[in-house]
């Protein structure tokens, strides 16, 4: 199967691309390398040294014999995305290419606007590219459990039956996002739902919990294939920070009031 992994240079995208390639799929990575630029902006870095994307895919081919093609560019540039679709003719599009940090989106107006523009318009462009160039392509889109907030009722799978003033209807489950980042994911979900409705696009909108960890079977094949480990207060998740603090003998610091309960998923 021909699969595009957008954001394939990132924390979730990189091991996903390797896993799919190892399964025998024809994998193409699309990435604008924005995450590396944000490291420079925040004066931060991954604990693990991350080679260039060019060197990473070259090492993967050396180790496994499998080739991963790369396109460096931005999903917000539709001419670029259109050309990628024309060349690859994807049967599936795995979408990780979004600004993924809630704290980053809340720094100021500029960061909120960047997050929403990058995420919402980029995803909308993908929907149009599928419609125009690969209508049978299946979109697998990474959302977040943060779209729902923390309601005091069970979270249903997409829809919920509502009875109000004697009338019933089945409606999208109400969203209560807690940041401009999470809001961007809600907008994505609505756009995907609408595109599926009017164009018949096939999409899986995956709202998952927080991902932690380092190695997968594929990244362990060579040190150059290692994944990111972020530890800063913007991209470093709580669990990553706890592990790093413990490793250096620093007191483990609580986030906020320490009252949140969250589910964590290992990268494997």
C-alpha positions as protocol buffer text, in pm:
chain_id: "A"
residue {
  index: 1
  type: UNK
  ca { x: 0 y: 0 z: 0 }
}
residue {
  index: 2
  type: UNK
  ca { x: 122 y: 351 z: -82 }
}
residue {
  index: 3
  type: UNK
  ca { x: 112 y: 551 z: 242 }
}
residue {
  index: 4
  type: UNK
  ca { x: 202 y: 913 z: 314 }
}
residue {
  index: 5
  type: UNK
  ca { x: 307 y: 984 z: 673 }
}
residue {
  index: 6
  type: UNK
  ca { x: 278 y: 1359 z: 721 }
}
residue {
  index: 7
  type: UNK
  ca { x: 490 y: 1480 z: 1009 }
}
residue {
  index: 8
  type: UNK
  ca { x: 702 y: 1168 z: 968 }
}
residue {
  index: 9
  type: UNK
  ca { x: 1009 y: 1336 z: 1120 }
}
residue {
  index: 10
  type: UNK
  ca { x: 829 y: 1386 z: 1453 }
}
residue {
  index: 11
  type: UNK
  ca { x: 783 y: 1193 z: 1776 }
}
residue {
  index: 12
  type: UNK
  ca { x: 483 y: 985 z: 1666 }
}
residue {
  index: 13
  type: UNK
  ca { x: 535 y: 1009 z: 1291 }
}
residue {
  index: 14
  type: UNK
  ca { x: 889 y: 871 z: 1274 }
}
residue {
  index: 15
  type: UNK
  ca { x: 828 y: 533 z: 1446 }
}
residue {
  index: 16
  type: UNK
  ca { x: 500 y: 504 z: 1255 }
}
residue {
  index: 17
  type: UNK
  ca { x: 679 y: 548 z: 923 }
}
residue {
  index: 18
  type: UNK
  ca { x: 939 y: 287 z: 1017 }
}
residue {
  index: 19
  type: UNK
  ca { x: 676 y: 40 z: 1136 }
}
residue {
  index: 20
  type: UNK
  ca { x: 471 y: 71 z: 816 }
}
residue {
  index: 21
  type: UNK
  ca { x: 783 y: 42 z: 602 }
}
residue {
  index: 22
  type: UNK
  ca { x: 887 y: -273 z: 786 }
}
residue {
  index: 23
  type: UNK
  ca { x: 543 y: -420 z: 713 }
}
residue {
  index: 24
  type: UNK
  ca { x: 621 y: -387 z: 343 }
}
residue {
  index: 25
  type: UNK
  ca { x: 425 y: -72 z: 261 }
}
residue {
  index: 26
  type: UNK
  ca { x: 554 y: 195 z: 21 }
}
residue {
  index: 27
  type: UNK
  ca { x: 605 y: 482 z: 266 }
}
residue {
  index: 28
  type: UNK
  ca { x: 658 y: 850 z: 189 }
}
residue {
  index: 29
  type: UNK
  ca { x: 735 y: 1107 z: 460 }
}
residue {
  index: 30
  type: UNK
  ca { x: 613 y: 1464 z: 421 }
}
residue {
  index: 31
  type: UNK
  ca { x: 748 y: 1714 z: 673 }
}
residue {
  index: 32
  type: UNK
  ca { x: 836 y: 2084 z: 691 }
}
residue {
  index: 33
  type: UNK
  ca { x: 1086 y: 2023 z: 977 }
}
residue {
  index: 34
  type: UNK
  ca { x: 905 y: 2282 z: 1190 }
}
residue {
  index: 35
  type: UNK
  ca { x: 963 y: 2083 z: 1510 }
}
residue {
  index: 36
  type: UNK
  ca { x: 1339 y: 2123 z: 1468 }
}
residue {
  index: 37
  type: UNK
  ca { x: 1296 y: 2499 z: 1422 }
}
residue {
  index: 38
  type: UNK
  ca { x: 1083 y: 2519 z: 1738 }
}
residue {
  index: 39
  type: UNK
  ca { x: 1372 y: 2359 z: 1930 }
}
residue {
  index: 40
  type: UNK
  ca { x: 1586 y: 2655 z: 1823 }
}
residue {
  index: 41
  type: UNK
  ca { x: 1313 y: 2902 z: 1919 }
}
residue {
  index: 42
  type: UNK
  ca { x: 1270 y: 2751 z: 2266 }
}
residue {
  index: 43
  type: UNK
  ca { x: 1646 y: 2696 z: 2315 }
}
residue {
  index: 44
  type: UNK
  ca { x: 1565 y: 2332 z: 2381 }
}
residue {
  index: 45
  type: UNK
  ca { x: 1646 y: 1996 z: 2227 }
}
residue {
  index: 46
  type: UNK
  ca { x: 1579 y: 1625 z: 2246 }
}
residue {
  index: 47
  type: UNK
  ca { x: 1770 y: 1430 z: 2511 }
}
residue {
  index: 48
  type: UNK
  ca { x: 1851 y: 1182 z: 2236 }
}
residue {
  index: 49
  type: UNK
  ca { x: 2055 y: 1319 z: 1943 }
}
residue {
  index: 50
  type: UNK
  ca { x: 1836 y: 1337 z: 1631 }
}
residue {
  index: 51
  type: UNK
  ca { x: 2008 y: 1301 z: 1295 }
}
residue {
  index: 52
  type: UNK
  ca { x: 1885 y: 1485 z: 988 }
}
residue {
  index: 53
  type: UNK
  ca { x: 1584 y: 1333 z: 816 }
}
residue {
  index: 54
  type: UNK
  ca { x: 1800 y: 1259 z: 513 }
}
residue {
  index: 55
  type: UNK
  ca { x: 2048 y: 1063 z: 728 }
}
residue {
  index: 56
  type: UNK
  ca { x: 1769 y: 884 z: 915 }
}
residue {
  index: 57
  type: UNK
  ca { x: 1602 y: 746 z: 601 }
}
residue {
  index: 58
  type: UNK
  ca { x: 1942 y: 659 z: 450 }
}
residue {
  index: 59
  type: UNK
  ca { x: 2028 y: 458 z: 761 }
}
residue {
  index: 60
  type: UNK
  ca { x: 1688 y: 286 z: 748 }
}
residue {
  index: 61
  type: UNK
  ca { x: 1756 y: 176 z: 390 }
}
residue {
  index: 62
  type: UNK
  ca { x: 2104 y: 58 z: 488 }
}
residue {
  index: 63
  type: UNK
  ca { x: 1973 y: -146 z: 782 }
}
residue {
  index: 64
  type: UNK
  ca { x: 1658 y: -291 z: 625 }
}
residue {
  index: 65
  type: UNK
  ca { x: 1686 y: -244 z: 249 }
}
residue {
  index: 66
  type: UNK
  ca { x: 1355 y: -55 z: 255 }
}
residue {
  index: 67
  type: UNK
  ca { x: 1337 y: 288 z: 95 }
}
residue {
  index: 68
  type: UNK
  ca { x: 1133 y: 573 z: 243 }
}
residue {
  index: 69
  type: UNK
  ca { x: 1084 y: 870 z: 13 }
}
residue {
  index: 70
  type: UNK
  ca { x: 1080 y: 1220 z: 160 }
}
residue {
  index: 71
  type: UNK
  ca { x: 923 y: 1549 z: 57 }
}
residue {
  index: 72
  type: UNK
  ca { x: 1023 y: 1858 z: 255 }
}
residue {
  index: 73
  type: UNK
  ca { x: 739 y: 2108 z: 247 }
}
residue {
  index: 74
  type: UNK
  ca { x: 433 y: 2251 z: 420 }
}
residue {
  index: 75
  type: UNK
  ca { x: 76 y: 2117 z: 403 }
}
residue {
  index: 76
  type: UNK
  ca { x: -36 y: 2480 z: 412 }
}
residue {
  index: 77
  type: UNK
  ca { x: 117 y: 2522 z: 64 }
}
residue {
  index: 78
  type: UNK
  ca { x: -145 y: 2355 z: -153 }
}
residue {
  index: 79
  type: UNK
  ca { x: 66 y: 2358 z: -469 }
}
residue {
  index: 80
  type: UNK
  ca { x: 329 y: 2154 z: -286 }
}
residue {
  index: 81
  type: UNK
  ca { x: 72 y: 1912 z: -141 }
}
residue {
  index: 82
  type: UNK
  ca { x: -97 y: 1870 z: -477 }
}
residue {
  index: 83
  type: UNK
  ca { x: 235 y: 1772 z: -638 }
}
residue {
  index: 84
  type: UNK
  ca { x: 303 y: 1518 z: -362 }
}
residue {
  index: 85
  type: UNK
  ca { x: -37 y: 1358 z: -424 }
}
residue {
  index: 86
  type: UNK
  ca { x: 23 y: 1350 z: -799 }
}
residue {
  index: 87
  type: UNK
  ca { x: 357 y: 1174 z: -756 }
}
residue {
  index: 88
  type: UNK
  ca { x: 270 y: 934 z: -473 }
}
residue {
  index: 89
  type: UNK
  ca { x: -97 y: 855 z: -549 }
}
residue {
  index: 90
  type: UNK
  ca { x: -152 y: 758 z: -183 }
}
residue {
  index: 91
  type: UNK
  ca { x: -393 y: 488 z: -72 }
}
residue {
  index: 92
  type: UNK
  ca { x: -366 y: 607 z: 290 }
}
residue {
  index: 93
  type: UNK
  ca { x: -261 y: 937 z: 449 }
}
residue {
  index: 94
  type: UNK
  ca { x: -145 y: 926 z: 812 }
}
residue {
  index: 95
  type: UNK
  ca { x: -164 y: 1281 z: 944 }
}
residue {
  index: 96
  type: UNK
  ca { x: 73 y: 1377 z: 1229 }
}
residue {
  index: 97
  type: UNK
  ca { x: 182 y: 1710 z: 1078 }
}
residue {
  index: 98
  type: UNK
  ca { x: 36 y: 1950 z: 1332 }
}
residue {
  index: 99
  type: UNK
  ca { x: 172 y: 2176 z: 1605 }
}
residue {
  index: 100
  type: UNK
  ca { x: 106 y: 1941 z: 1897 }
}
residue {
  index: 101
  type: UNK
  ca { x: 176 y: 2136 z: 2216 }
}
residue {
  index: 102
  type: UNK
  ca { x: -100 y: 2297 z: 2419 }
}
residue {
  index: 103
  type: UNK
  ca { x: 147 y: 2515 z: 2618 }
}
residue {
  index: 104
  type: UNK
  ca { x: 306 y: 2634 z: 2291 }
}
residue {
  index: 105
  type: UNK
  ca { x: -35 y: 2742 z: 2160 }
}
residue {
  index: 106
  type: UNK
  ca { x: -96 y: 2947 z: 2475 }
}
residue {
  index: 107
  type: UNK
  ca { x: 229 y: 3148 z: 2480 }
}
residue {
  index: 108
  type: UNK
  ca { x: 76 y: 3452 z: 2309 }
}
residue {
  index: 109
  type: UNK
  ca { x: -141 y: 3562 z: 2016 }
}
residue {
  index: 110
  type: UNK
  ca { x: 122 y: 3478 z: 1755 }
}
residue {
  index: 111
  type: UNK
  ca { x: 164 y: 3121 z: 1879 }
}
residue {
  index: 112
  type: UNK
  ca { x: -213 y: 3071 z: 1905 }
}
residue {
  index: 113
  type: UNK
  ca { x: -262 y: 3202 z: 1550 }
}
residue {
  index: 114
  type: UNK
  ca { x: 23 y: 2987 z: 1415 }
}
residue {
  index: 115
  type: UNK
  ca { x: -119 y: 2675 z: 1581 }
}
residue {
  index: 116
  type: UNK
  ca { x: -467 y: 2728 z: 1444 }
}
residue {
  index: 117
  type: UNK
  ca { x: -353 y: 2827 z: 1094 }
}
residue {
  index: 118
  type: UNK
  ca { x: -99 y: 2547 z: 1064 }
}
residue {
  index: 119
  type: UNK
  ca { x: -331 y: 2279 z: 1198 }
}
residue {
  index: 120
  type: UNK
  ca { x: -674 y: 2371 z: 1063 }
}
residue {
  index: 121
  type: UNK
  ca { x: -574 y: 2492 z: 716 }
}
residue {
  index: 122
  type: UNK
  ca { x: -318 y: 2215 z: 671 }
}
residue {
  index: 123
  type: UNK
  ca { x: -579 y: 1952 z: 752 }
}
residue {
  index: 124
  type: UNK
  ca { x: -835 y: 2122 z: 526 }
}
residue {
  index: 125
  type: UNK
  ca { x: -582 y: 2114 z: 242 }
}
residue {
  index: 126
  type: UNK
  ca { x: -533 y: 1740 z: 297 }
}
residue {
  index: 127
  type: UNK
  ca { x: -909 y: 1686 z: 272 }
}
residue {
  index: 128
  type: UNK
  ca { x: -923 y: 1875 z: -56 }
}
residue {
  index: 129
  type: UNK
  ca { x: -617 y: 1691 z: -193 }
}
residue {
  index: 130
  type: UNK
  ca { x: -783 y: 1357 z: -117 }
}
residue {
  index: 131
  type: UNK
  ca { x: -1106 y: 1474 z: -283 }
}
residue {
  index: 132
  type: UNK
  ca { x: -930 y: 1602 z: -596 }
}
residue {
  index: 133
  type: UNK
  ca { x: -647 y: 1353 z: -648 }
}
residue {
  index: 134
  type: UNK
  ca { x: -706 y: 1037 z: -442 }
}
residue {
  index: 135
  type: UNK
  ca { x: -1075 y: 996 z: -353 }
}
residue {
  index: 136
  type: UNK
  ca { x: -1022 y: 635 z: -240 }
}
residue {
  index: 137
  type: UNK
  ca { x: -742 y: 737 z: -1 }
}
residue {
  index: 138
  type: UNK
  ca { x: -814 y: 667 z: 367 }
}
residue {
  index: 139
  type: UNK
  ca { x: -726 y: 955 z: 601 }
}
residue {
  index: 140
  type: UNK
  ca { x: -595 y: 849 z: 943 }
}
residue {
  index: 141
  type: UNK
  ca { x: -589 y: 1168 z: 1149 }
}
residue {
  index: 142
  type: UNK
  ca { x: -437 y: 1205 z: 1496 }
}
residue {
  index: 143
  type: UNK
  ca { x: -671 y: 1394 z: 1726 }
}
residue {
  index: 144
  type: UNK
  ca { x: -656 y: 1407 z: 2104 }
}
residue {
  index: 145
  type: UNK
  ca { x: -862 y: 1313 z: 2407 }
}
residue {
  index: 146
  type: UNK
  ca { x: -815 y: 1679 z: 2502 }
}
residue {
  index: 147
  type: UNK
  ca { x: -1090 y: 1766 z: 2254 }
}
residue {
  index: 148
  type: UNK
  ca { x: -1341 y: 1639 z: 2509 }
}
residue {
  index: 149
  type: UNK
  ca { x: -1205 y: 1812 z: 2818 }
}
residue {
  index: 150
  type: UNK
  ca { x: -1309 y: 1641 z: 3142 }
}
residue {
  index: 151
  type: UNK
  ca { x: -1688 y: 1588 z: 3126 }
}
residue {
  index: 152
  type: UNK
  ca { x: -1870 y: 1428 z: 3417 }
}
residue {
  index: 153
  type: UNK
  ca { x: -2032 y: 1169 z: 3189 }
}
residue {
  index: 154
  type: UNK
  ca { x: -1893 y: 886 z: 2978 }
}
residue {
  index: 155
  type: UNK
  ca { x: -1732 y: 993 z: 2651 }
}
residue {
  index: 156
  type: UNK
  ca { x: -1916 y: 825 z: 2365 }
}
residue {
  index: 157
  type: UNK
  ca { x: -1755 y: 712 z: 2040 }
}
residue {
  index: 158
  type: UNK
  ca { x: -1814 y: 1021 z: 1831 }
}
residue {
  index: 159
  type: UNK
  ca { x: -2187 y: 1069 z: 1882 }
}
residue {
  index: 160
  type: UNK
  ca { x: -2431 y: 1087 z: 2171 }
}
residue {
  index: 161
  type: UNK
  ca { x: -2810 y: 1057 z: 2187 }
}
residue {
  index: 162
  type: UNK
  ca { x: -2960 y: 1369 z: 2342 }
}
residue {
  index: 163
  type: UNK
  ca { x: -3312 y: 1419 z: 2477 }
}
residue {
  index: 164
  type: UNK
  ca { x: -3406 y: 1780 z: 2539 }
}
residue {
  index: 165
  type: UNK
  ca { x: -3751 y: 1923 z: 2607 }
}
residue {
  index: 166
  type: UNK
  ca { x: -3922 y: 1611 z: 2479 }
}
residue {
  index: 167
  type: UNK
  ca { x: -3726 y: 1576 z: 2157 }
}
residue {
  index: 168
  type: UNK
  ca { x: -3439 y: 1336 z: 2074 }
}
residue {
  index: 169
  type: UNK
  ca { x: -3149 y: 1353 z: 1834 }
}
residue {
  index: 170
  type: UNK
  ca { x: -2809 y: 1191 z: 1779 }
}
residue {
  index: 171
  type: UNK
  ca { x: -2544 y: 1462 z: 1780 }
}
residue {
  index: 172
  type: UNK
  ca { x: -2165 y: 1489 z: 1782 }
}
residue {
  index: 173
  type: UNK
  ca { x: -2037 y: 1447 z: 2136 }
}
residue {
  index: 174
  type: UNK
  ca { x: -1987 y: 1798 z: 2285 }
}
residue {
  index: 175
  type: UNK
  ca { x: -1627 y: 1916 z: 2295 }
}
residue {
  index: 176
  type: UNK
  ca { x: -1473 y: 2118 z: 2580 }
}
residue {
  index: 177
  type: UNK
  ca { x: -1112 y: 2184 z: 2473 }
}
residue {
  index: 178
  type: UNK
  ca { x: -872 y: 2348 z: 2714 }
}
residue {
  index: 179
  type: UNK
  ca { x: -630 y: 2531 z: 2484 }
}
residue {
  index: 180
  type: UNK
  ca { x: -604 y: 2687 z: 2138 }
}
residue {
  index: 181
  type: UNK
  ca { x: -419 y: 2369 z: 2034 }
}
residue {
  index: 182
  type: UNK
  ca { x: -704 y: 2146 z: 2147 }
}
residue {
  index: 183
  type: UNK
  ca { x: -950 y: 2384 z: 1979 }
}
residue {
  index: 184
  type: UNK
  ca { x: -762 y: 2338 z: 1651 }
}
residue {
  index: 185
  type: UNK
  ca { x: -815 y: 1963 z: 1680 }
}
residue {
  index: 186
  type: UNK
  ca { x: -1187 y: 2018 z: 1737 }
}
residue {
  index: 187
  type: UNK
  ca { x: -1202 y: 2227 z: 1420 }
}
residue {
  index: 188
  type: UNK
  ca { x: -1020 y: 1944 z: 1239 }
}
residue {
  index: 189
  type: UNK
  ca { x: -1276 y: 1691 z: 1362 }
}
residue {
  index: 190
  type: UNK
  ca { x: -1564 y: 1905 z: 1241 }
}
residue {
  index: 191
  type: UNK
  ca { x: -1402 y: 1960 z: 901 }
}
residue {
  index: 192
  type: UNK
  ca { x: -1331 y: 1588 z: 862 }
}
residue {
  index: 193
  type: UNK
  ca { x: -1687 y: 1497 z: 959 }
}
residue {
  index: 194
  type: UNK
  ca { x: -1824 y: 1748 z: 709 }
}
residue {
  index: 195
  type: UNK
  ca { x: -1593 y: 1630 z: 428 }
}
residue {
  index: 196
  type: UNK
  ca { x: -1697 y: 1269 z: 487 }
}
residue {
  index: 197
  type: UNK
  ca { x: -2060 y: 1375 z: 475 }
}
residue {
  index: 198
  type: UNK
  ca { x: -2050 y: 1577 z: 154 }
}
residue {
  index: 199
  type: UNK
  ca { x: -1771 y: 1400 z: -41 }
}
residue {
  index: 200
  type: UNK
  ca { x: -1782 y: 1044 z: 88 }
}
residue {
  index: 201
  type: UNK
  ca { x: -1422 y: 1055 z: 208 }
}
residue {
  index: 202
  type: UNK
  ca { x: -1310 y: 770 z: 437 }
}
residue {
  index: 203
  type: UNK
  ca { x: -1145 y: 892 z: 756 }
}
residue {
  index: 204
  type: UNK
  ca { x: -1044 y: 763 z: 1097 }
}
residue {
  index: 205
  type: UNK
  ca { x: -1028 y: 1048 z: 1350 }
}
residue {
  index: 206
  type: UNK
  ca { x: -822 y: 899 z: 1634 }
}
residue {
  index: 207
  type: UNK
  ca { x: -856 y: 1078 z: 1967 }
}
residue {
  index: 208
  type: UNK
  ca { x: -588 y: 926 z: 2186 }
}
residue {
  index: 209
  type: UNK
  ca { x: -422 y: 1000 z: 2518 }
}
residue {
  index: 210
  type: UNK
  ca { x: -70 y: 1120 z: 2595 }
}
residue {
  index: 211
  type: UNK
  ca { x: 211 y: 920 z: 2434 }
}
residue {
  index: 212
  type: UNK
  ca { x: 536 y: 854 z: 2618 }
}
residue {
  index: 213
  type: UNK
  ca { x: 841 y: 633 z: 2576 }
}
residue {
  index: 214
  type: UNK
  ca { x: 1142 y: 609 z: 2352 }
}
residue {
  index: 215
  type: UNK
  ca { x: 1208 y: 282 z: 2169 }
}
residue {
  index: 216
  type: UNK
  ca { x: 1013 y: 72 z: 1925 }
}
residue {
  index: 217
  type: UNK
  ca { x: 1137 y: -247 z: 1762 }
}
residue {
  index: 218
  type: UNK
  ca { x: 1229 y: -45 z: 1455 }
}
residue {
  index: 219
  type: UNK
  ca { x: 1409 y: 247 z: 1625 }
}
residue {
  index: 220
  type: UNK
  ca { x: 1626 y: 0 z: 1820 }
}
residue {
  index: 221
  type: UNK
  ca { x: 1781 y: -134 z: 1499 }
}
residue {
  index: 222
  type: UNK
  ca { x: 2043 y: 144 z: 1493 }
}
residue {
  index: 223
  type: UNK
  ca { x: 2131 y: 444 z: 1717 }
}
residue {
  index: 224
  type: UNK
  ca { x: 2068 y: 682 z: 1425 }
}
residue {
  index: 225
  type: UNK
  ca { x: 1704 y: 569 z: 1415 }
}
residue {
  index: 226
  type: UNK
  ca { x: 1636 y: 676 z: 1775 }
}
residue {
  index: 227
  type: UNK
  ca { x: 1322 y: 876 z: 1854 }
}
residue {
  index: 228
  type: UNK
  ca { x: 1282 y: 1210 z: 2031 }
}
residue {
  index: 229
  type: UNK
  ca { x: 1273 y: 1254 z: 2410 }
}
residue {
  index: 230
  type: UNK
  ca { x: 1152 y: 1604 z: 2500 }
}
residue {
  index: 231
  type: UNK
  ca { x: 1193 y: 1726 z: 2857 }
}
residue {
  index: 232
  type: UNK
  ca { x: 1115 y: 2098 z: 2848 }
}
residue {
  index: 233
  type: UNK
  ca { x: 799 y: 2255 z: 2990 }
}
residue {
  index: 234
  type: UNK
  ca { x: 643 y: 2313 z: 2648 }
}
residue {
  index: 235
  type: UNK
  ca { x: 682 y: 1981 z: 2464 }
}
residue {
  index: 236
  type: UNK
  ca { x: 803 y: 1752 z: 2741 }
}
residue {
  index: 237
  type: UNK
  ca { x: 506 y: 1555 z: 2875 }
}
residue {
  index: 238
  type: UNK
  ca { x: 468 y: 1507 z: 3251 }
}
residue {
  index: 239
  type: UNK
  ca { x: 594 y: 1149 z: 3245 }
}
residue {
  index: 240
  type: UNK
  ca { x: 902 y: 1239 z: 3037 }
}
residue {
  index: 241
  type: UNK
  ca { x: 984 y: 1519 z: 3279 }
}
residue {
  index: 242
  type: UNK
  ca { x: 937 y: 1294 z: 3583 }
}
residue {
  index: 243
  type: UNK
  ca { x: 1177 y: 1036 z: 3435 }
}
residue {
  index: 244
  type: UNK
  ca { x: 1439 y: 1298 z: 3348 }
}
residue {
  index: 245
  type: UNK
  ca { x: 1415 y: 1465 z: 3688 }
}
residue {
  index: 246
  type: UNK
  ca { x: 1455 y: 1131 z: 3863 }
}
residue {
  index: 247
  type: UNK
  ca { x: 1754 y: 1040 z: 3644 }
}
residue {
  index: 248
  type: UNK
  ca { x: 1946 y: 1356 z: 3739 }
}
residue {
  index: 249
  type: UNK
  ca { x: 1847 y: 1350 z: 4108 }
}
residue {
  index: 250
  type: UNK
  ca { x: 1612 y: 1650 z: 4079 }
}
residue {
  index: 251
  type: UNK
  ca { x: 1295 y: 1668 z: 4289 }
}
residue {
  index: 252
  type: UNK
  ca { x: 999 y: 1546 z: 4084 }
}
residue {
  index: 253
  type: UNK
  ca { x: 786 y: 1857 z: 4031 }
}
residue {
  index: 254
  type: UNK
  ca { x: 408 y: 1846 z: 4015 }
}
residue {
  index: 255
  type: UNK
  ca { x: 218 y: 2007 z: 3726 }
}
residue {
  index: 256
  type: UNK
  ca { x: -30 y: 2273 z: 3842 }
}
residue {
  index: 257
  type: UNK
  ca { x: -234 y: 2163 z: 4144 }
}
residue {
  index: 258
  type: UNK
  ca { x: -144 y: 1797 z: 4086 }
}
residue {
  index: 259
  type: UNK
  ca { x: -511 y: 1704 z: 4066 }
}
residue {
  index: 260
  type: UNK
  ca { x: -537 y: 1583 z: 3706 }
}
residue {
  index: 261
  type: UNK
  ca { x: -569 y: 1216 z: 3612 }
}
residue {
  index: 262
  type: UNK
  ca { x: -450 y: 1123 z: 3264 }
}
residue {
  index: 263
  type: UNK
  ca { x: -410 y: 808 z: 3057 }
}
residue {
  index: 264
  type: UNK
  ca { x: -67 y: 743 z: 2906 }
}
residue {
  index: 265
  type: UNK
  ca { x: 13 y: 527 z: 2601 }
}
residue {
  index: 266
  type: UNK
  ca { x: 356 y: 383 z: 2531 }
}
residue {
  index: 267
  type: UNK
  ca { x: 497 y: 466 z: 2187 }
}
residue {
  index: 268
  type: UNK
  ca { x: 511 y: 95 z: 2108 }
}
